[in-house]
Amino acid sequence: MRIESSSEKSFLEQVFTKTGFSSADSELLADTLTDADLRGISSHGIQRLAWYLNMVKEGTIVPQNKVKVLKETPTSLFVDANQNMGQIASAFAMRKLIEKTKKSVVSIAVIRNSNHFGTAGYYSRMAAKAGLIGVSNTNTRPLVVPTNATEAFLGSNAFAFTFPAEPHPFVFDGATSVVSSGKIQVLDKNKKDIPGEWAVDKDRKIVKNAKAAEDILSTAAFTPRQKGGGVLTLGGLFENNSNYKGMGNSLVVELLTGILAQGSISADTSVGKHDFSQFFLTIDPSFFGDLDVLRKNATDMFNRIRHLDHTPGTEIKIPGDREYKNYAENTKNGVTIDDQTAKDLARIGEELGVEVPKEL
């Protein structure tokens, strides 16, 4: 079914407010989820709501807690998310970095004691809107099997990078694994099989059934035990396809997040203290040359790639193209939610006394 994005955002704001978040935080959280759905990233949209609310009930997320600045210099920031939603500390950090970078060319931030922060690209796009380069990273729960391993250890560990360009910024936003676990959740809710070689079982055999894969991942992510298996690193199943490079990418994010923040690595977030960590970097490209010239040069490069000879029936897309196209179409036609999520929204709306968005 489809619902209006404005109705989705209004519903989410009311739900988060009634759950104990401040009005400003509720507005931010609603915007991050709605933005993901508008861009076609349903794995990180409103389908996450029931999961977030469960973590609030369990005490994993504490809505009333405020972000704490632990250390700060003109070019750096160390933040404690204080067990609140990752979106809140991340948006706070990125706003501070934009101010710093306008004065100092480059700035970095690390966040500890955080939670899931939605899409990494949301924060990098904040930098791009200010004419800056933006990098966003997070670790996650243990979901990914390292090269040749048969149990999950690494997180899907998102990496986002933006660069000013036209008609929209370059936005690379993706997991450092073959896929994020949220995409498997969406397939499971829609009772669809996994279309690619995304996940493996305890014998490192490919799993096509989304429900079976989701069971493997949820056990690894939320319990002290494992069934074995998990999501594959970039490069897929075999070492001769260079899957160790995907493992390396994921480890880089682990080092910049959990290790640098002195928090939990992904492997340890399923037991004891649950805490994610985030890393952000912003760069002012105008230090190196006129921003309009740099933006034009980047745009020219992307357009040359888009118009390369290509196989019939396909098109060449630059990272960000699909998202911005989806954004325009879904703003006009409404965002799509699956049947299971629709049932979750109806239940949540009834429990909290909030009117559920109507189907278009």
MARZATOR-723583 format. One line per 4 residues: their letters; for each residue x, y, z of N, C-alpha, C. Coordinates in steps of 0.1 Angstrom, whole numbers, plus 5000, padded with zeros to 4 digits. Example, Ala and Ser with C-alpha at 12.3 -4.5 7.8 and 13.67 -1.06 7.14 Angstrom:
BEGIN
AS	5132/4943/5078/5123/4955/5078/5132/4967/5078  5128/4978/5071/5137/4989/5071/5129/5000/5079;
END
This chain:
BEGIN
MRIE	5008/4988/5000/5000/5000/5000/5009/5012/5000  5003/5024/4995/5010/5036/4995/5003/5046/5005  5011/5054/5011/5006/5065/5020/5014/5078/5016  5008/5089/5019/5014/5102/5017/5026/5104/5027;
SSSE	5037/5109/5022/5049/5111/5030/5046/5121/5041  5038/5131/5039/5035/5140/5049/5027/5134/5060  5018/5124/5057/5011/5117/5067/5020/5108/5075  5029/5102/5068/5039/5093/5075/5047/5101/5085;
KSFL	5052/5113/5081/5060/5121/5090/5052/5126/5102  5040/5130/5100/5031/5135/5110/5029/5123/5120  5025/5111/5115/5023/5100/5124/5035/5097/5132  5047/5096/5126/5059/5093/5133/5062/5103/5144;
EQVF	5061/5116/5141/5063/5127/5151/5055/5124/5163  5042/5122/5161/5033/5120/5172/5037/5107/5180  5040/5096/5173/5044/5084/5180/5056/5086/5188  5066/5093/5183/5079/5095/5190/5077/5104/5202;
TKTG	5068/5114/5200/5066/5123/5211/5059/5116/5223  5049/5107/5219/5042/5100/5230/5050/5089/5236  5061/5086/5230/5070/5076/5235/5081/5082/5244  5081/5095/5245/5090/5102/5255/5101/5111/5249;
FSSA	5102/5111/5235/5112/5120/5229/5107/5134/5229  5116/5144/5229/5112/5158/5228/5106/5161/5215  5100/5172/5213/5093/5176/5201/5104/5177/5190  5115/5183/5193/5126/5185/5183/5132/5172/5179;
DSEL	5134/5163/5189/5140/5150/5185/5130/5142/5177  5117/5143/5181/5106/5135/5174/5106/5140/5159  5107/5153/5157/5107/5158/5143/5119/5153/5135  5131/5152/5141/5142/5147/5135/5141/5132/5131;
LADT	5137/5124/5141/5135/5110/5139/5125/5107/5128  5114/5115/5128/5104/5113/5118/5109/5116/5104  5117/5127/5104/5123/5131/5091/5133/5121/5085  5141/5114/5094/5151/5105/5089/5144/5092/5084;
LTDA	5133/5088/5090/5126/5076/5085/5118/5079/5072  5112/5090/5072/5104/5094/5060/5113/5096/5049  5125/5103/5051/5134/5105/5040/5139/5092/5034  5141/5082/5043/5146/5069/5038/5135/5063/5029;
DLRG	5122/5063/5033/5112/5058/5025/5110/5065/5012  5111/5078/5012/5110/5086/5000/5121/5083/4990  5133/5079/4995/5144/5076/4986/5144/5061/4982  5134/5054/4986/5133/5040/4982/5141/5031/4991;
ISSH	5146/5036/5003/5154/5028/5012/5145/5023/5023  5135/5014/5019/5125/5010/5029/5131/5002/5040  5142/4996/5038/5149/4989/5049/5152/4998/5061  5153/5011/5059/5156/5020/5070/5145/5030/5072;
GIQR	5133/5027/5067/5122/5037/5069/5113/5033/5080  5100/5035/5078/5090/5033/5088/5089/5019/5093  5094/5009/5085/5093/4995/5089/5102/4993/5101  5111/5002/5104/5119/5001/5116/5112/5005/5129;
LAWY	5101/5012/5128/5094/5018/5139/5092/5008/5151  5085/4997/5148/5082/4987/5158/5095/4983/5166  5106/4981/5158/5118/4977/5164/5124/4988/5173  5123/5000/5169/5128/5011/5177/5119/5012/5190;
LNMV	5106/5011/5189/5098/5012/5201/5100/5000/5211  5103/4989/5205/5106/4977/5214/5119/4980/5222  5129/4986/5215/5141/4990/5222/5139/5000/5233  5130/5009/5231/5126/5019/5241/5120/5012/5253;
KEGT	5111/5003/5251/5104/4995/5261/5115/4987/5269  5124/4981/5262/5135/4973/5269/5145/4981/5276  5145/4995/5274/5155/5003/5280/5168/5004/5273  5169/4998/5261/5181/5000/5253/5182/5014/5248;
IVPQ	5171/5020/5244/5171/5034/5240/5164/5042/5252  5170/5053/5256/5164/5061/5266/5161/5075/5261  5148/5078/5257/5145/5090/5250/5148/5103/5257  5148/5103/5270/5149/5115/5278/5164/5119/5279;
NKVK	5173/5110/5276/5187/5113/5278/5192/5123/5267  5201/5132/5272/5206/5143/5263/5221/5140/5259  5224/5144/5247/5237/5142/5241/5247/5150/5250  5259/5144/5252/5270/5150/5260/5282/5152/5251;
VLKE	5288/5163/5252/5301/5166/5245/5312/5162/5255  5320/5152/5252/5331/5148/5260/5344/5156/5258  5347/5158/5246/5359/5166/5242/5356/5174/5230  5362/5186/5228/5360/5194/5216/5372/5203/5214;
TPTS	5376/5204/5201/5386/5213/5197/5380/5220/5185  5387/5230/5179/5382/5237/5167/5380/5228/5155  5386/5216/5155/5385/5207/5144/5380/5193/5147  5376/5191/5160/5373/5177/5164/5362/5177/5175;
LFVD	5355/5166/5176/5344/5165/5185/5342/5150/5190  5341/5148/5203/5339/5135/5208/5326/5136/5216  5316/5127/5212/5303/5129/5218/5298/5116/5224  5291/5117/5235/5284/5106/5241/5269/5107/5238;
ANQN	5264/5097/5230/5250/5097/5227/5241/5095/5238  5247/5090/5249/5240/5088/5262/5228/5078/5261  5230/5068/5253/5220/5057/5251/5207/5061/5245  5207/5073/5238/5195/5077/5230/5197/5072/5216;
MGQI	5187/5076/5208/5188/5072/5193/5200/5078/5186  5206/5070/5178/5218/5074/5170/5215/5086/5162  5203/5088/5157/5200/5099/5148/5202/5113/5155  5199/5113/5168/5199/5125/5176/5214/5130/5177;
ASAF	5223/5121/5182/5237/5125/5184/5243/5128/5170  5240/5120/5160/5246/5121/5147/5243/5135/5140  5230/5139/5141/5226/5152/5135/5233/5163/5143  5233/5162/5156/5240/5171/5164/5255/5173/5160;
AMRK	5262/5161/5159/5276/5162/5155/5278/5167/5142  5270/5164/5132/5272/5169/5118/5269/5184/5118  5259/5189/5125/5257/5204/5125/5270/5211/5131  5275/5205/5141/5287/5211/5147/5299/5210/5138;
LIEK	5301/5199/5130/5312/5198/5121/5311/5207/5110  5299/5210/5105/5297/5219/5094/5302/5233/5098  5298/5237/5110/5303/5250/5115/5318/5250/5116  5324/5240/5122/5339/5239/5123/5346/5239/5110;
TKKS	5341/5231/5100/5348/5230/5087/5347/5242/5079  5337/5250/5081/5336/5263/5074/5348/5272/5078  5353/5270/5090/5364/5278/5095/5378/5271/5094  5378/5257/5094/5390/5250/5095/5393/5240/5084;
VVSI	5385/5239/5074/5387/5231/5062/5383/5216/5065  5388/5210/5076/5384/5196/5078/5381/5195/5093  5371/5186/5096/5368/5183/5110/5363/5169/5111  5365/5163/5123/5360/5149/5125/5353/5148/5138;
AVIR	5344/5138/5139/5336/5136/5151/5335/5121/5153  5335/5117/5166/5333/5103/5170/5322/5103/5180  5313/5093/5179/5302/5092/5189/5303/5078/5195  5301/5078/5208/5301/5065/5216/5287/5064/5222;
NSNH	5284/5052/5227/5273/5049/5235/5260/5052/5228  5260/5049/5215/5249/5052/5206/5240/5040/5202  5231/5043/5193/5222/5032/5188/5221/5033/5173  5212/5026/5167/5210/5026/5152/5208/5041/5148;
FGTA	5214/5045/5137/5212/5059/5133/5205/5061/5120  5198/5051/5115/5191/5053/5102/5201/5051/5091  5199/5059/5080/5207/5058/5068/5220/5067/5070  5231/5062/5067/5244/5070/5068/5243/5082/5059;
GYYS	5237/5081/5047/5237/5091/5038/5229/5104/5043  5220/5102/5052/5213/5114/5057/5222/5125/5063  5233/5120/5069/5242/5130/5076/5252/5135/5066  5257/5127/5057/5266/5131/5046/5259/5141/5037;
RMAA	5246/5139/5035/5239/5149/5026/5237/5163/5034  5237/5163/5047/5237/5175/5054/5250/5183/5051  5261/5176/5050/5274/5183/5046/5273/5188/5032  5268/5180/5023/5267/5183/5009/5258/5196/5007;
KAGL	5247/5197/5014/5239/5209/5013/5247/5222/5017  5257/5220/5026/5265/5231/5030/5277/5233/5021  5278/5226/5010/5289/5227/5000/5301/5219/5005  5300/5210/5013/5311/5202/5019/5311/5188/5014;
IGVS	5322/5181/5016/5323/5167/5014/5319/5161/5028  5311/5150/5028/5307/5144/5040/5310/5129/5041  5315/5124/5052/5317/5110/5053/5310/5105/5066  5302/5094/5066/5295/5089/5078/5297/5074/5079;
NTNT	5300/5070/5091/5302/5055/5093/5295/5051/5106  5291/5039/5107/5286/5033/5119/5289/5018/5120  5292/5013/5132/5292/4998/5133/5278/4994/5137  5275/4981/5137/5262/4976/5139/5263/4963/5148;
RPLV	5252/4956/5150/5252/4943/5156/5260/4933/5147  5264/4922/5153/5272/4912/5145/5262/4905/5135  5265/4907/5122/5257/4902/5111/5265/4895/5100  5278/4899/5099/5285/4896/5087/5296/4885/5090;
VPTN	5297/4875/5082/5308/4865/5083/5320/4869/5076  5332/4870/5083/5344/4874/5076/5348/4863/5066  5358/4866/5058/5363/4857/5048/5366/4843/5054  5360/4833/5048/5362/4819/5052/5355/4815/5065;
ATEA	5350/4825/5073/5344/4822/5086/5330/4816/5084  5325/4809/5094/5311/4804/5094/5302/4809/5104  5306/4820/5111/5298/4827/5121/5299/4842/5120  5289/4849/5123/5289/4863/5122/5298/4870/5133;
FLGS	5305/4880/5128/5314/4887/5138/5314/4902/5135  5315/4906/5122/5315/4920/5118/5301/4926/5117  5300/4939/5117/5288/4945/5114/5286/4948/5099  5274/4951/5095/5272/4955/5081/5278/4969/5079;
NAFA	5281/4976/5089/5290/4988/5090/5289/4997/5078  5279/5006/5078/5276/5015/5067/5287/5025/5065  5288/5029/5052/5298/5039/5048/5290/5048/5038  5290/5061/5041/5284/5071/5031/5294/5082/5028;
FTFP	5294/5086/5016/5303/5097/5011/5295/5106/5001  5296/5119/5004/5290/5128/4994/5300/5139/4989  5297/5143/4977/5305/5154/4970/5295/5163/4963  5297/5176/4963/5288/5185/4956/5288/5182/4941;
AEPH	5277/5182/4935/5275/5180/4920/5261/5184/4916  5259/5184/4903/5246/5187/4898/5241/5175/4889  5227/5173/4889/5216/5180/4895/5214/5177/4909  5222/5168/4915/5222/5165/4929/5236/5161/4933;
PFVF	5238/5161/4946/5252/5157/4951/5254/5142/4947  5267/5139/4946/5271/5125/4946/5269/5119/4960  5261/5108/4960/5258/5102/4973/5260/5087/4973  5272/5083/4978/5274/5068/4979/5270/5065/4994;
DGAT	5260/5056/4995/5256/5052/5008/5253/5037/5008  5261/5029/5015/5259/5015/5015/5266/5008/5026  5261/4995/5028/5268/4987/5038/5282/4982/5032  5291/4979/5041/5304/4973/5037/5303/4958/5035;
SVVS	5290/4953/5037/5287/4939/5034/5280/4938/5021  5276/4927/5016/5269/4925/5003/5256/4933/5004  5250/4933/5016/5237/4939/5018/5235/4942/5032  5226/4952/5035/5222/4954/5049/5212/4944/5054;
SGKI	5211/4941/5067/5202/4931/5072/5187/4936/5070  5185/4950/5069/5172/4955/5067/5166/4951/5054  5174/4949/5044/5168/4945/5031/5163/4930/5032  5169/4922/5040/5165/4908/5042/5152/4909/5050;
QVLD	5151/4918/5060/5139/4919/5068/5127/4923/5059  5129/4932/5050/5118/4936/5041/5114/4924/5032  5124/4917/5027/5120/4905/5019/5112/4895/5027  5116/4893/5039/5109/4883/5048/5095/4888/5050;
KNKK	5093/4901/5053/5079/4906/5055/5071/4905/5043  5077/4905/5031/5069/4904/5019/5069/4890/5014  5074/4880/5022/5074/4866/5018/5081/4864/5005  5092/4870/5003/5100/4869/4990/5113/4862/4993;
DIPG	5119/4855/4983/5132/4849/4984/5143/4859/4982  5155/4856/4987/5166/4865/4984/5171/4864/4970  5172/4875/4962/5175/4874/4948/5189/4871/4945  5198/4874/4954/5212/4872/4951/5219/4864/4962;
EWAV	5232/4862/4961/5240/4855/4970/5244/4864/4982  5235/4866/4991/5236/4875/5002/5240/4869/5015  5234/4858/5018/5236/4852/5032/5240/4837/5031  5246/4832/5041/5250/4818/5042/5246/4812/5055;
DKDR	5246/4799/5055/5242/4792/5068/5255/4787/5075  5254/4779/5085/5265/4775/5093/5276/4767/5086  5272/4762/5074/5282/4755/5065/5287/4764/5054  5284/4776/5055/5288/4786/5045/5281/4783/5031;
KIVK	5269/4778/5032/5261/4775/5020/5251/4786/5018  5249/4790/5006/5240/4801/5003/5226/4799/5007  5220/4809/5014/5206/4808/5019/5197/4817/5010  5187/4811/5004/5178/4819/4995/5165/4823/5002;
NAKA	5161/4815/5012/5149/4818/5019/5151/4830/5029  5144/4841/5027/5146/4853/5035/5142/4850/5050  5132/4842/5053/5128/4839/5066/5139/4832/5074  5145/4822/5067/5156/4814/5073/5168/4823/5075;
AEDI	5171/4832/5066/5183/4841/5067/5180/4851/5079  5168/4856/5080/5164/4865/5090/5165/4858/5104  5162/4846/5105/5164/4838/5117/5178/4837/5121  5187/4834/5111/5201/4833/5114/5206/4847/5119;
LSTA	5202/4858/5113/5207/4871/5116/5202/4876/5130  5189/4874/5132/5184/4878/5145/5189/4871/5157  5192/4858/5155/5199/4850/5166/5213/4856/5168  5220/4858/5158/5234/4863/5160/5234/4877/5166;
AFTP	5224/4886/5162/5224/4900/5165/5218/4902/5179  5209/4894/5184/5202/4897/5196/5203/4887/5207  5211/4876/5205/5213/4866/5216/5227/4863/5218  5231/4857/5229/5245/4854/5231/5250/4842/5223;
RQKG	5241/4835/5216/5245/4824/5208/5243/4826/5193  5248/4817/5185/5247/4818/5170/5243/4805/5165  5235/4806/5154/5232/4794/5146/5243/4791/5136  5252/4800/5134/5262/4800/5124/5257/4806/5111;
GGVL	5266/4812/5104/5261/4819/5091/5259/4833/5094  5256/4840/5083/5253/4855/5083/5254/4860/5069  5255/4874/5069/5256/4881/5056/5270/4880/5051  5272/4879/5038/5286/4879/5032/5292/4892/5031;
TLGG	5305/4893/5031/5312/4905/5028/5311/4909/5014  5314/4921/5010/5315/4925/4996/5325/4916/4989  5322/4911/4978/5331/4901/4971/5325/4887/4972  5315/4885/4980/5307/4873/4980/5313/4861/4988;
LFEN	5310/4849/4982/5313/4837/4989/5327/4833/4990  5335/4835/4979/5348/4829/4978/5359/4839/4978  5370/4835/4984/5382/4843/4986/5388/4847/4972  5387/4839/4962/5392/4842/4949/5384/4853/4942;
NSNY	5373/4857/4947/5366/4868/4942/5369/4881/4951  5380/4880/4958/5385/4892/4966/5375/4896/4977  5368/4886/4984/5359/4890/4995/5367/4895/5007  5380/4893/5007/5388/4898/5018/5389/4914/5017;
KGMG	5386/4919/5006/5386/4934/5004/5373/4939/5011  5362/4932/5010/5350/4936/5017/5352/4935/5032  5359/4924/5036/5362/4923/5050/5371/4934/5055  5380/4938/5047/5389/4950/5051/5381/4963/5052;
NSLV	5372/4965/5043/5363/4977/5044/5356/4977/5057  5350/4966/5061/5342/4965/5073/5351/4967/5085  5363/4962/5085/5373/4964/5096/5377/4978/5097  5379/4985/5086/5382/5000/5087/5371/5007/5095;
VELL	5358/5004/5092/5347/5010/5099/5347/5006/5114  5350/4994/5117/5351/4989/5131/5362/4998/5138  5373/5000/5132/5384/5008/5138/5380/5022/5140  5373/5028/5131/5369/5042/5132/5358/5044/5141;
TGIL	5350/5034/5144/5338/5035/5153/5341/5029/5166  5338/5016/5168/5339/5010/5181/5352/5011/5187  5363/5009/5180/5377/5009/5186/5380/5024/5190  5378/5033/5180/5382/5047/5183/5373/5053/5194;
AQGS	5361/5049/5195/5352/5054/5205/5354/5047/5218  5362/5037/5218/5364/5029/5230/5350/5023/5235  5342/5019/5225/5329/5013/5228/5330/4998/5224  5319/4992/5222/5318/4978/5218/5321/4977/5203;
ISAD	5329/4966/5199/5329/4963/5185/5316/4956/5182  5313/4954/5169/5300/4948/5165/5298/4935/5171  5309/4927/5172/5307/4913/5177/5302/4913/5191  5304/4923/5199/5301/4923/5213/5288/4931/5216;
TSVG	5281/4936/5206/5269/4943/5209/5256/4935/5211  5258/4922/5209/5247/4913/5212/5246/4908/5226  5256/4911/5234/5256/4906/5248/5260/4918/5257  5256/4918/5269/5260/4928/5278/5255/4942/5274;
KHDF	5264/4952/5275/5260/4965/5271/5258/4966/5256  5247/4972/5252/5245/4974/5238/5249/4988/5234  5259/4990/5226/5262/5004/5222/5269/5003/5208  5264/5012/5199/5270/5014/5186/5279/5027/5187;
SQFF	5288/5028/5178/5296/5040/5177/5295/5045/5162  5297/5058/5161/5297/5065/5148/5309/5074/5145  5313/5075/5133/5324/5084/5129/5320/5093/5117  5323/5106/5118/5320/5115/5108/5332/5124/5104;
LTID	5333/5127/5091/5344/5135/5086/5338/5145/5076  5341/5158/5077/5337/5168/5068/5349/5175/5062  5349/5179/5049/5360/5186/5043/5354/5197/5034  5360/5208/5035/5356/5220/5026/5364/5219/5013;
PSFF	5358/5215/5002/5365/5214/4990/5370/5227/4984  5363/5238/4988/5367/5252/4983/5381/5256/4987  5387/5249/4997/5401/5252/5001/5410/5249/4989  5406/5239/4981/5415/5234/4971/5412/5241/4957;
GDLD	5401/5248/4956/5397/5254/4943/5383/5260/4944  5379/5268/4934/5366/5274/4934/5355/5262/4934  5346/5264/4944/5336/5253/4946/5328/5251/4933  5324/5262/4926/5316/5260/4914/5324/5252/4903;
VLRK	5337/5255/4902/5345/5247/4893/5346/5233/4897  5348/5230/4909/5349/5216/4914/5336/5209/4912  5325/5216/4915/5312/5209/4913/5310/5206/4898  5313/5216/4889/5312/5214/4875/5321/5202/4870;
NATD	5333/5202/4875/5342/5191/4870/5337/5177/4875  5332/5176/4887/5326/5164/4892/5314/5160/4883  5305/5170/4881/5293/5168/4873/5297/5163/4859  5307/5169/4853/5311/5165/4839/5316/5151/4839;
MFNR	5323/5147/4849/5328/5133/4850/5317/5123/4851  5307/5126/4860/5295/5117/4862/5287/5116/4849  5286/5127/4842/5278/5127/4829/5285/5119/4818  5298/5119/4818/5306/5111/4809/5304/5096/4812;
IRHL	5303/5093/4825/5301/5079/4828/5287/5075/4825  5277/5083/4827/5263/5080/4824/5261/5077/4809  5269/5084/4801/5267/5082/4787/5277/5073/4780  5284/5065/4788/5293/5055/4782/5284/5044/4774;
DHTP	5290/5038/4764/5283/5026/4758/5280/5016/4769  5268/5011/4768/5263/5001/4778/5254/4990/4772  5252/4980/4779/5244/4969/4774/5230/4973/4772  5223/4967/4762/5210/4970/4758/5200/4968/4770;
GTEI	5191/4977/4772/5181/4975/4782/5185/4979/4796  5197/4985/4797/5202/4990/4810/5206/5004/4809  5208/5010/4821/5214/5024/4821/5225/5025/4831  5233/5034/4830/5244/5036/4839/5240/5047/4849;
KIPG	5240/5043/4862/5236/5052/4873/5248/5056/4881  5249/5068/4885/5258/5073/4895/5252/5072/4908  5260/5068/4919/5254/5068/4932/5246/5081/4936  5234/5079/4940/5225/5090/4943/5214/5092/4932;
DREY	5217/5087/4920/5207/5089/4909/5194/5083/4912  5194/5070/4916/5182/5063/4919/5175/5069/4931  5182/5073/4942/5176/5078/4953/5168/5091/4950  5174/5100/4943/5168/5113/4940/5156/5111/4930;
KNYA	5157/5102/4921/5146/5098/4913/5134/5093/4921  5137/5084/4930/5127/5078/4939/5121/5089/4947  5129/5098/4952/5124/5109/4961/5114/5117/4954  5116/5121/4941/5107/5129/4934/5094/5122/4931;
ENTK	5095/5109/4927/5083/5101/4924/5075/5098/4936  5082/5095/4947/5074/5091/4959/5068/5103/4966  5074/5115/4965/5068/5127/4970/5055/5129/4963  5054/5126/4950/5042/5128/4942/5032/5117/4945;
NGVT	5037/5105/4945/5028/5093/4945/5026/5086/4958  5034/5090/4968/5033/5084/4981/5043/5073/4983  5047/5069/4995/5057/5059/4998/5050/5046/5000  5057/5035/4996/5052/5022/4997/5055/5015/5011;
IDDQ	5046/5009/5017/5049/5001/5029/5043/4987/5028  5049/4977/5034/5045/4964/5032/5033/4961/5042  5027/4949/5039/5015/4946/5047/5018/4944/5062  5029/4938/5065/5033/4935/5079/5035/4948/5086;
TAKD	5042/4958/5079/5044/4971/5085/5031/4978/5087  5022/4977/5078/5009/4983/5079/5002/4978/5092  5003/4965/5094/4997/4959/5106/5003/4965/5119  5017/4966/5118/5024/4972/5130/5020/4986/5133;
LARI	5018/4994/5122/5014/5008/5124/5000/5009/5130  4991/5000/5126/4977/5000/5131/4978/4997/5146  4986/4987/5150/4987/4983/5164/4993/4995/5172  5004/5001/5167/5010/5012/5174/5001/5024/5175;
GEEL	4994/5027/5164/4984/5038/5165/4973/5036/5175  4968/5023/5176/4958/5020/5186/4963/5021/5200  4975/5016/5202/4981/5017/5216/4984/5031/5220  4988/5040/5211/4992/5053/5215/4981/5064/5212;
GVEV	4970/5060/5206/4960/5069/5203/4964/5079/5192  4971/5074/5182/4975/5082/5171/4969/5077/5158  4963/5087/5150/4957/5083/5138/4967/5077/5128  4964/5066/5122/4973/5059/5113/4972/5065/5099;
PKEL	4982/5067/5091/4981/5072/5078/4972/5063/5069  4964/5070/5061/4954/5063/5053/4960/5059/5040  4956/5048/5035/4961/5043/5022/4956/5052/5011  4965/5055/5001/4961/5063/4990/4953/5056/4980;
END
